[in-house]
């Protein structure tokens, strides 16, 4: 019996993109010579395409290196300069998810973000990691250390407190003591009463910085009749991923998946409160530990909070009582939400509020975790974020929100700088939804 010839790969990303597991346990993964050879191959493809020129600063840097080189091709770029491209990558995944026509299953097999991750991991193994960035990335430790001096931390990190802020710019504000850790009773008349229960993966940022996001999520879900509890064993490891410390991410993933497994067994949905954590639990962890069944089950059980509310609305309907906030809402569709390939669910959720004016901005905020606060890359974060801030300022709405709380704060500052006198209220989308219920 004759076999059909293999399908010819097609231009334009016509197949659904797929990702290979990250081979972080293989010695070749950290071989800098082999990594740089792969970077040269991929950079040559990017140079010939250039569709990603406006996504972040990695691609303009790459194309400038090529164009200013002696040959005008990738062979004219010194491998020693490849690090400039890697530095500007925030692992937002937008090139892979939205632009690149050569992602697998295309035979050219391009995964630019994971190649940047590999370069960081190999460089870290060969030369050590960036000390300041790695210390800032210890979010659980930093949050616990700062909790006893929350008032002092708030004063020290106030953007107007320039002398102290210069030294402590990235120290977290902490208010974890405000986070309601007890159960919030579900409304018996809620449409999903007795049918759904959700364990909120609070995330380090919510746990130590913005507990009001968890309070809002509990309030909204309680209105729907959903039983809730908080479940936050530890950080998802996104800061460590950005630094190239994949082993640390794998260790966190294994511990968290094991701790949450009994909840999943008991029928609890896992609901994340920030986009980066959702991306890690759903997509990055299964690629780092593809053999771990607990990680796979956790990925399948996880929903973003806005995604979960939209899902509830479709399956059960929503509790009545929503009232549109005045002044309109500008939603920044964060890159880590877009990379989850679930659609603009925060916009869908906010549009469930009768009469709500919701405008969406789909441009990168430029923040990218520690990338946005460290001195070497802060100016780049501002440069990349300005187009999104201009769009947000043009909307002129009273409220600015984002699935990514750091992006929201960063854009809020840029909006105020772009449009003097405009200082939109900043919030997570679930907070706006809770306020529309009058629940907080």
C-alpha positions in Angstrom: 0.0 0.0 0.0 1.5 3.3 -1.1 1.9 6.1 1.4 0.7 9.6 0.7 3.5 12.1 0.2 4.2 14.4 3.2 2.3 17.7 3.0 4.4 20.6 1.7 4.9 23.3 4.4 3.1 26.4 3.5 3.9 30.1 3.9 1.9 32.3 6.2 1.3 30.3 9.4 -1.6 28.4 8.0 -1.2 25.5 10.5 -1.9 25.9 14.2 1.4 26.7 15.9 2.9 24.0 18.1 5.8 24.1 20.6 8.4 21.6 21.4 9.2 20.7 25.0 12.1 22.7 26.3 15.2 20.5 26.3 16.7 22.2 29.4 18.1 18.9 30.8 20.2 18.3 27.8 23.9 19.3 27.8 23.7 20.7 24.3 21.0 23.2 25.4 23.7 25.1 27.3 26.5 24.8 24.7 27.0 28.5 23.7 28.6 27.7 20.4 25.6 25.6 19.4 23.2 28.2 20.7 24.8 30.9 18.8 24.8 28.8 15.6 21.1 28.4 16.0 20.7 32.1 16.7 22.5 32.8 13.4 20.2 30.5 11.5 17.0 32.0 13.0 18.3 35.6 12.8 18.9 35.1 9.1 15.3 34.0 8.7 14.1 37.0 10.7 16.2 39.3 8.6 14.6 38.0 5.4 11.1 38.4 6.8 11.0 41.4 9.2 7.3 41.1 10.0 8.1 41.6 13.8 9.8 44.9 13.4 7.2 46.7 15.6 6.6 44.2 18.4 9.5 44.9 20.7 13.0 46.2 20.7 14.7 42.9 19.9 13.9 43.0 16.2 14.9 46.6 15.6 18.2 45.9 17.4 18.7 42.8 15.2 17.9 44.6 12.0 20.1 47.5 12.9 23.0 45.2 13.5 22.4 43.6 10.1 21.9 46.8 8.2 24.9 48.6 9.8 27.2 45.6 9.3 29.8 45.3 6.5 27.8 42.8 4.4 24.2 43.8 5.1 23.5 40.2 6.0 23.6 38.2 9.2 27.2 37.0 8.5 28.3 40.6 9.0 27.0 40.6 12.6 29.5 39.6 15.3 28.2 36.8 17.6 29.4 38.9 20.5 26.5 41.3 19.7 23.8 38.7 19.8 23.3 39.5 23.5 21.9 42.9 22.6 19.0 41.1 20.9 18.4 38.7 23.8 18.5 41.6 26.4 15.5 43.3 24.7 13.3 40.1 24.7 10.6 40.1 27.4 9.4 36.6 26.5 6.0 38.0 25.6 5.6 35.3 22.9 3.8 37.7 20.5 6.2 37.0 17.7 5.6 33.3 18.0 1.8 33.6 18.5 0.8 36.4 16.1 3.4 37.2 13.5 5.9 34.4 12.6 4.9 32.3 9.6 7.8 29.9 10.3 6.8 28.4 13.7 6.5 24.7 13.9 5.2 22.6 12.2 6.9 24.7 9.4 10.1 23.0 8.4 12.2 26.1 9.5 11.0 25.5 13.1 11.4 29.0 14.4 10.6 29.7 18.1 12.3 33.1 18.7 11.2 33.5 22.4 12.4 30.1 23.5 15.6 30.6 21.6 16.2 33.8 23.6 15.4 31.8 26.7 18.0 29.2 25.7 20.6 31.9 25.1 19.9 33.4 28.6 20.1 29.9 30.2 23.4 29.1 28.4 24.9 32.5 29.3 23.8 32.1 32.9 25.4 28.7 33.1 28.6 29.9 31.5 29.0 33.3 33.2 26.5 33.4 36.1 23.2 35.3 36.2 22.5 39.0 36.7 22.6 39.4 40.5 20.2 42.4 40.9 17.6 41.0 38.5 17.7 37.5 40.2 17.3 39.1 43.7 14.4 41.2 42.5 12.9 38.0 41.1 12.7 36.3 44.5 9.1 37.7 44.8 7.9 35.5 47.7 11.0 36.1 49.8 10.9 39.9 49.1 7.2 40.1 49.9 7.5 38.3 53.2 10.6 40.4 54.2 8.8 43.7 53.4 5.4 42.8 55.1 6.5 44.0 58.6 7.6 47.3 57.2 4.8 47.9 54.6 4.3 51.5 55.5 8.0 52.3 55.2 8.1 50.4 51.9 5.2 52.3 50.5 6.9 55.6 51.4 10.2 54.5 50.0 8.8 53.3 46.7 6.5 56.2 46.1 7.4 57.5 42.6 7.6 61.1 44.0 10.1 60.0 46.6 13.0 60.3 44.2 16.1 60.0 46.4 14.9 56.8 48.1 13.1 55.5 45.1 16.3 55.5 43.1 17.8 53.0 45.5 14.7 50.9 46.1 12.8 51.3 42.9 11.6 47.7 42.6 10.8 46.9 46.2 7.3 45.6 46.4 4.5 47.4 48.3 3.0 44.7 50.5 -0.4 44.5 52.0 -0.8 40.8 52.3 -2.4 41.2 55.7 -5.4 42.7 53.9 -6.0 39.6 51.8 -9.1 37.8 53.0 -7.8 34.3 53.4 -11.1 32.9 54.8 -13.8 31.5 52.6 -16.4 33.9 51.2 -19.8 32.3 51.3 -21.4 31.8 47.9 -24.8 33.3 47.3 -27.4 30.6 47.4 -29.4 32.3 44.6 -26.3 32.6 42.4 -26.8 30.8 39.0 -23.8 28.5 39.6 -24.6 27.7 43.2 -23.7 24.1 44.1 -22.2 23.5 40.7 -18.7 25.2 40.7 -15.9 25.8 43.1 -12.8 27.8 42.4 -9.4 27.8 44.0 -7.7 31.2 43.4 -4.0 31.0 42.6 -3.5 34.5 44.1 0.0 35.0 42.5 2.9 36.7 44.3 1.8 40.2 43.1 -1.7 39.9 44.4 -0.7 38.2 47.6 1.9 40.9 48.6 0.9 43.9 46.5 -2.7 44.1 45.4 -4.9 41.9 47.7 -7.9 43.9 46.5 -7.7 41.9 43.2 -8.3 38.6 45.2 -11.0 40.3 47.3 -12.7 41.4 44.0 -12.5 38.0 42.5 -14.0 36.3 45.5 -16.8 38.9 45.6 -17.7 38.4 41.9 -17.6 34.6 42.1 -19.6 34.5 45.3 -22.3 36.5 43.5 -22.4 33.7 40.9 -22.8 31.1 43.7 -19.3 29.8 43.2 -17.5 28.5 46.3 -14.0 30.0 46.5 -10.8 29.5 48.5 -7.3 30.8 48.1 -4.6 28.5 46.9 -1.1 30.0 46.5 1.7 27.6 47.4 4.4 29.8 45.8 5.4 32.0 42.8 4.9 30.6 39.3 8.6 31.2 38.5 8.1 33.8 35.7 11.0 35.9 37.1 13.3 32.9 37.1 12.2 32.0 33.6 13.1 35.5 32.4 16.5 35.1 34.0 17.1 31.7 32.3 17.0 29.7 35.5 14.8 26.9 34.1 15.7 24.4 36.8 14.3 26.7 39.4 11.1 27.0 37.4 10.8 23.2 37.1 11.2 22.8 40.8 8.5 25.3 41.5 6.2 23.7 38.9 6.6 20.3 40.5 5.9 21.5 44.0 2.9 23.6 43.1 1.3 21.0 40.8 1.7 18.4 43.6 0.1 20.6 46.2 -2.8 21.6 44.0 -3.5 18.1 42.7 -5.8 17.1 45.7 -7.9 20.2 45.0 -8.2 19.2 41.3 -9.1 15.7 42.4 -11.8 17.2 44.6 -13.4 19.1 41.7 -11.9 22.6 42.3 -11.2 24.8 39.2 -7.8 26.6 39.5 -8.2 30.3 38.7 -5.2 32.6 38.2 -5.4 36.3 38.9 -2.6 37.6 36.6 -1.9 36.8 33.0 1.7 35.8 33.5 0.8 33.2 36.0 -1.9 31.8 33.8 0.6 31.6 30.9 3.1 29.7 33.1 0.7 27.2 34.5 -1.1 26.5 31.3 1.7 26.6 28.7 5.3 27.0 30.0 5.2 24.5 32.8 4.0 21.6 30.6 6.8 22.4 28.1 9.4 22.3 30.9 8.1 19.1 32.6 6.2 17.3 29.7 6.4 14.0 31.6 4.8 15.3 34.8 1.2 14.3 34.8 0.3 16.6 37.8 1.6 19.5 35.7 -0.5 18.5 32.7 -3.7 18.1 34.9 -3.0 21.5 36.5 -2.7 23.1 33.0 -6.0 21.6 31.9 -7.7 22.8 35.1 -6.5 26.3 35.0 -8.4 29.4 33.9 -7.7 33.1 33.9 -10.1 34.9 36.1 -11.7 36.8 33.2 -11.9 33.7 31.2 -13.6 31.9 34.1 -16.2 34.6 34.5 -17.0 34.5 30.8 -17.2 30.7 31.0 -19.6 31.0 33.9 -21.8 33.4 32.0 -22.1 31.0 29.1 -22.7 27.9 31.2 -24.9 29.3 33.9 -25.7 32.9 33.2 -24.7 35.8 35.5 -26.2 37.2 38.7 -28.1 40.4 38.0 -27.1 43.8 39.4 -24.3 45.0 37.1 -24.1 48.8 36.5 -21.7 50.4 34.1 -19.0 52.5 35.6 -19.0 56.2 34.5 -16.3 57.6 32.1 -15.5 54.5 30.1 -12.9 51.8 30.3 -9.6 51.4 28.4 -8.5 47.8 28.5 -4.8 47.0 27.7 -4.8 43.4 26.3 -1.6 42.2 27.9 0.8 40.2 25.9 0.8 37.3 28.3 -3.0 37.2 28.0 -2.8 37.2 24.3 -0.2 34.4 24.3 -2.7 32.1 26.1 -4.7 32.0 22.8 -8.0 32.5 24.6 -9.2 35.7 22.9 -9.7 39.0 24.5 -11.7 37.5 27.4 -11.2 40.5 29.7 -12.9 42.7 27.1 -15.7 40.0 26.8 -16.1 40.1 30.5 -16.3 43.8 30.8 -18.8 44.0 27.9 -21.1 41.8 29.9 -21.7 44.9 32.0 -24.8 46.6 30.4 -24.0 49.9 28.8 -20.2 49.7 29.6 -18.0 51.6 27.1 -14.9 49.3 26.6 -12.0 50.3 24.3 -9.2 47.8 23.8 -5.5 48.6 23.2 -3.5 45.7 21.7 0.1 47.0 21.9 2.9 45.9 24.2 3.2 48.0 27.4 7.0 47.4 27.3 7.2 46.6 31.0 8.1 42.9 31.0 8.7 42.3 34.8 12.1 43.3 36.0 12.9 44.5 32.4 10.7 47.6 33.2 12.4 48.5 36.4 16.1 47.8 35.9 18.2 50.8 34.8 19.8 49.2 31.7 16.4 48.4 30.2 13.9 50.9 31.7 14.4 53.4 28.9 13.6 50.6 26.4 10.4 49.7 28.4 9.3 53.3 28.1 10.1 53.5 24.4 8.2 50.3 23.6 5.3 51.3 25.8 4.7 54.8 24.4 2.6 53.7 21.4 0.2 51.8 23.7 0.2 54.8 26.1 -0.7 57.2 23.3 -3.6 55.0 22.2 -4.8 54.8 25.8 -4.6 58.6 26.2 -6.5 59.1 22.9 -9.4 57.1 24.3 -9.8 59.6 27.1 -11.5 57.1 29.4 -11.6 57.5 33.2 -10.4 53.9 33.9 -7.4 52.0 32.6 -7.0 48.3 33.3 -4.9 45.4 32.1 -4.7 41.6 32.7 -1.1 42.5 33.8 -0.9 44.7 36.9 2.6 45.9 36.2 1.7 46.8 32.7 -1.2 48.8 34.0 0.9 50.8 36.4 3.6 51.4 33.7 1.0 52.5 31.2 -0.7 54.7 33.8 2.5 56.6 34.3 3.1 56.9 30.5 -0.5 58.1 29.9 -0.1 60.8 32.5 3.1 61.9 30.8 1.6 61.8 27.3 -1.6 63.7 28.2 -1.0 66.3 30.9 -3.8 66.3 33.4 -5.1 62.9 32.4 -4.7 60.4 35.3 -7.0 57.5 34.7 -7.9 55.2 37.6 -6.0 52.0 37.4 -7.5 48.6 38.2 -7.6 44.9 37.3 -10.5 44.0 35.1 -12.0 41.8 37.8 -12.0 44.8 40.2 -14.0 46.9 37.7 -16.5 44.0 37.4 -16.8 43.7 41.2 -17.4 47.5 41.4 -20.0 47.2 38.8 -21.8 44.8 41.2 -21.2 47.3 44.0 -19.4 44.4 45.7 -16.3 46.3 46.7 
